[in-house]
Amino acid sequence: MVDNPDVSRWKMAKAGIVGNRFEEDMVSQALERQGIPFLIRRYSDTAYDGLFIPQKGWAAVMVPREYMERAKAVLGNLKKDFKLEETEAKNQKPEGRSQESESDS
């Protein structure tokens, strides 16, 4: 997070949601690189053992309102990358897998 003595005066707003710890780390790194101050508000609660995570997501990404547009652009680009990687992973077939299944028939 950016060191700024005026941080207590910032009005924070939700820029987006992250779905898991990996996304949280990626978003944190990207926002830090861009110099955007942020706060990660996790929805996990040990008392409820993650009960709300499927409904709300892993965590909310909070940023000062004056950084909202830049933060949403960063989050949007990362989400596109996550979806692209997920699609590519689903489309990849393990080598030799199709031959094994044909020989089993």
N, C-alpha and C positions, 0 to 999 in steps of 0.2 A: 504494500500500500504506500502511496505517496506520503511523505512526511510534510505535514502542513499544520501550522498552529491554529488555523481557522476551522479545522475539521469539526469542532463541536457546533459550529454555526450552520453547517451544511444541512440542507433538507434532502434526505435520502429517499429515493423512489425505486421501485422494482423494475429492473431493466430486462429481466428474464429468469428462466428456471433452468437448472442443470439436473440431469437425470441420475447421475451417479458420481462417485468419488473421482473417477478418471476425468469426466467432463469438468468437474469442479477445479481440478488441478490445471487442466488445459486453459480454461477460462481465466483463472487467476493469473497464470503466466502471460497470457495474451494482454489482459488489461494492464498488468504491470509494465509490459514492454511499451504499451501505448501511453503510459503515464496517467492512466485513468484511476482515480481513487475508487475503492469499492469495499463492500462488506459482503461476506457470504453468510446468509442466515439459513442454517440447516434446519430441516424439518424432523430430523431424527431426535428421538427422545428415549432415553433408556427405560423410563417407566412404561412406555407403550411399545417398546421393542420394534420401532420402525413402522408402526401401524399406519401412519399417515403418508409415508413415502409413495406408495402406489397412487394415491389421490393427488398429492401436491407436488410430487417430484422430490429429488434429493435435497435441493436447497434453492433459495431465491438469491439472485445476484442484485444487490442494492448499490446504487451509485448516486452521487449528487445530481440534482436535476440539470444543472448546467452541463453535465457530461453525458446526459442521456442519449443524445443522438449518436455520438461517437461510440458509446458503449453498445448500443443496439446494433450498430454496424459491425462491430467486432464479434458480438454474439451470433449475429446472422451468418457471418462468414464461417465461424466455427461450426455452427449447426449444419451448414451445407457440407463442410468437410466430413463431419461425423456421419451424415447420411450417405455420402459418397463411399466412404470407407466401409460402412455397413453393407451397402449394396454390393460392392466389389467382393467382400468376404463371403456373402451368400452365393454369389455367382461362381466362385472358384470351386472346382471339384478336386478332391484329392487325386493325385496321380495313381493310375492303376485301378481306381475304384470302379470305373465303368466296365473294365475288362473282367474283374472279379465277378460282378453281378451278372454279366453275360454268360460266364462259364458255369455259374451256379444254376442257371435256368435249364 
